[in-house]
Amino acid sequence: METTLEDIAYLLTIPTGALSRDGSTMYFVVVDDGVLVEKYWNGNEIVRQYFISEDVAESPSAKYLLSDDVRRIFFPSAENVLQCYQWDEDEEEWDEVTLQADNTLKIHPKSKISGAFNGDDQLIFFQDPSGHLQGLRIDQSGKCSALPPLLANTPKSPLVHTAYEADDGPIHVLYFDGETKVIRDLKWDGHSKWQDTIANSGECFANHEISSFVKTSSSEQDPGLLAISTNNIVLYIDSLCQMVELGTFDRKRFAAATSEECINETLTLLKSVVDKFGGKRQK
C-alpha cells in the first residue's frame, strides 16, 4: 500500500497500530463504543474489522507488537490492569494471554504504554499507579519478569515515551521531559543499569508539548523523530537535528504547512517509520 503522512499521523493519535509484515495493510487499533477493535486499512478503505475486548479503559494507550511469528497487543483493562491479547492465525481472532506476574500489573490511568521485541520476548514499559516507570519482560507463555528500575525519581506528570531495539542490540526508552521540554534516552544493554542521557535530538522540539512520538530509525546515531504535539502539529526531526513543522492533523485530516516538494521528500524519508510502530527491528 502507499503510505501517506495522513496515515502515519493517524497512528500517532490512536491507542496503537502497526503495518503488516508484507506491507499491504495497516492495522489500526481503536476504541469504538467502548470496545477495542482492530481495523484493516489498505490505503483506500477499511476492508475488515476484528473484535479484541470489551474490557478496556476509556482512553487507553496501547502497544502493538508484531513479528513474523507473533502479533500481540498490550492495553489497560477498565480497571487499569495490563492486558495482553494474541492473534490466532488459524481461528482469525484475538485471544487473551494470561500474564503471569507476582503482583497485579496495575497501570496509572494516564500512563502511556510502549514496547519492543528483545529476542523472542516482548519488553513493555508503563507507569504504575504511583507514577514510577516500570519495565517488564514477557515471554511467549505470558510469564513476566521485572526489568531493572528505569528512573530514580518519580516523574511529576505522566510521561510520553517510546521504545526501540537498536541495531547493535541495546534497548532504548525515549521519554519527553515535560518540565525541560527535552527528549531523554534511557539505554539498557541487558545486563547493567539503565543509562539516562539527553537524546541526540533531545532539545530539537523547542517549546512544543509532545503528546506522542516515534523513533524513525533503529540506528542509535540517527536522531530522527516523528511526533504530534498537544495542539495537533505534526513535527519531524531530521538527520541533522532540524525540526520541521509538517502540518496539522485534526479529525483524521492532514493539512500541510510546508511545500509539496518538502512533504514528498519527507514522506520518502519516513517510508520506513511505519515499521517502527510494530516494535520489530528489521534484520
N, C-alpha and C positions, 0 to 999 in steps of 0.2 A: 504494500500500500504506500501511497505518497504521504509522507509526514508533513504536517503543516504546523506553523507556530501556534495556531489556534488549538490544535490537538495537544501540543506539548504544554501550553499554558493551562489547559483544562486539567491535565494530570496533576498540576501543582495545586489545584483548588479543591479536588475531590479527596475522599478519605485515602484512596490508593488506586494504583493501576499499574499496568505493565504492557510491554509489547510481546506478542507471541514469539517463540524462538525462531519460527520461519519468517517472521517479519510481515505476515499477511494481515494480522489483526491486532487491534489494541483492546486490552481488557480494561474496562472502566468499572471500578467498584464504588457504588454509591448507595445511599440510603433513600429508598422510595417508600413513603407512607409507613415509616418505622421498620422497614425490612431491608436488610443488607442484601444487595443483589449484584451480580456481575453482568455487564453488558458487553457484547462483542461489536466493535466498531471497525468497519472495513475501509474507512476513509470517506464513505459516502452516506452510510446509514447504519443503524443498529440492526444486525442480522439475527441475533438471538440473545436470550437473557436467561440467567440461571439464578435460582434461589440459593442463598447462603445460610442466613439465620435471621430469626425474629428477635433473638436475644442480643441486642446491640445498643450501645449508648446513643443518646440523641444526636450528638455532633461529634462523631468519632474521628480520631486519627487511626490509620491502619497501615499495615505494610504487606505488600505483595512480593513474595519471593518465588522465583521460578528458575529451574534449570532444565536440562534435557530429561531429568529423571523425576522431578517433583515440582508440584505447584502448591504453595501454601499461602494462606492469608492469616495475618495476626491482627486482632482488633479487640477493643474492650466490650465486655457484656454490658447489659443495662445496669448491673451492679459494679461496673468498672473493674472487672476481673479479666485478666488476659485470656483470650480465647485463640484457638488455632483450628483452622479447617484446611483439609487437603482435598485436592481434586482427584476423583476416581475416574480414570480414563474409560474404563470398561462400562461403568454404570452411568457415566456422564452426569455426575452430581458431586456436590461438596459434602464431605463427611467430617464430622468433628474428630479432632485428635485430642485425646486426654493428656493434658500436660501434667507431668509427674514432678512435683516440687515439694520441698519440705514445708513451705508455708504457702498460704493463698497468695496468688500473684495479683495483688491489688495495684491499681494504676490511679494516679492523680487524675481527676475529672478533666483537666485541661492539658494533660500530657500529650505530646507528640509520640508516635511510635516510629522508630527507624530500624533498619537491619541490613544484614548482608550475609552471604554464604561464607563459610570457613571450612573448606573441605566438603564433606557431606553434611556437616552440621549447619544450623542457622544460628546467627547471633542477633538477638533482639534487644533494643535499648528503649527505655521509657523512664519516666519519673514516678516514684512511688507516692503514696498519699502525703508523705511529709515533704516531698519535693526533691528527694535525693535521686540523682540519675543512676539507674541500675542497668546492668548488662547481664543477659542470660545466654548460655549455650544450650541449644535444643537439638537433640539427635532425632533420628528417623522414628524412634519409638515414642517420642514425646518426653523423654527424660530431660529434666532441666538441671543445669548446674550454674551457680553464680560465677560471674567474671570478677576479676579484681575491682575494687572501688575505683570509680572514674574521676570524681571530683571530691576534693577535701571539704569544700563548703557547700551548703545547700543554696541553690540559686533563689533569689528573691522573687522571681517570676517564672512562669513556665518557659522552658527552653524550646527554641526552634532548632531542630538538629537533623542531620542526615548521616548515613554511614556507608562506607565502601571498603572493599578489599583492594589494596594497592597491587600493582603489577608484580612487585617483588615480595608480596606476602603479608606485610603488616595490615592491621585493621585500623581504620580511621573513623572517628566520630567527629564531625564538624558541627559546631554549635554557634548560634548567634547570641552574643552577649548583649542583652537589651540595654544595659547601662552604658557601656562604652561604644555600642554600635559596631562592634568588631566581631569577625568570624574567628573563632578559636579552633584549634586542631588537637584532638586527643588521639594519640598514636599508641598502639599496643602491638608488640612483636610476638605475643602469645606466651611469654614467659615472665617478663619483668613487670613493673608498674606502668601505668599509663603516663605518657609524657604530654603535658599541656602547654602548647605554644600558640602564638598567633599564626594563623594560616597564611600562606603566600599571598592570598588576595584578601586578607583579613580586614583591611581598612578601606577597601575599594567601594563599599556601598554608601560611603559618606553618611548622611543623616537619615537615610531611608530605614524605616522599620520593616523588617522582613517577616512574612507570615509563612513562607515555605521556600525551600531551595534544594538544589541537587548539584552534585559534582558532575561536570561534563566529561570527565576523563578519569581513568583509573591510574593515571600516572601521578605520582606524588609531586613532581616538578611542575605539572601543568596547573595553573591557578584557576582555570575556567570554572565558573559557576553560573547557573541559571536560577533566577529567583522571581518571586512575585511579592510585592510589598503589601502592606496592610491597606493601602489605598489603590490597589489593583494595577500597579505599574509593573510591567514585565521588564526585568533587568538582566543584563548579561555582562559578566566579567570575562574579557577575552584573555588570550595567552600572554598579553603584555600588561595585564592587570588594569586595563582600562575599562571603565564602566560605560555601557551603552543602554540608554532607555529605549527599548524596542517599541513600546507602545503600551496601551492599556487593555485589560481583559475584563469584561463585565457582561454578565448574563450570557456566557458562552460565546461572546463575540470579541475578536481581537481587532483593535484599531491601531494601525501602525503610526508611530511617531517619527520614524526616520524614512529615508528614501527607499523606494522599491529595490534599488540596487543593493543598498545596505542590508535590507531584510533578506534578500535572496542569498547574499554572501554569508550572513549569519546563519540562515537556515541550513546551508550546505555544511557549515562547521558543526551544527547541532544535530545532524542526522543520527549520530551515534548516541546522543544523550538519552533517547527513549530506552535504549538497552539498560541504562543505569537504574531505571526505576525498578527493574526486576531483581536487582541485587546480585546478579551473577556476572563475574568478570569474564570477558571473552578471552578464551585461551588462544 
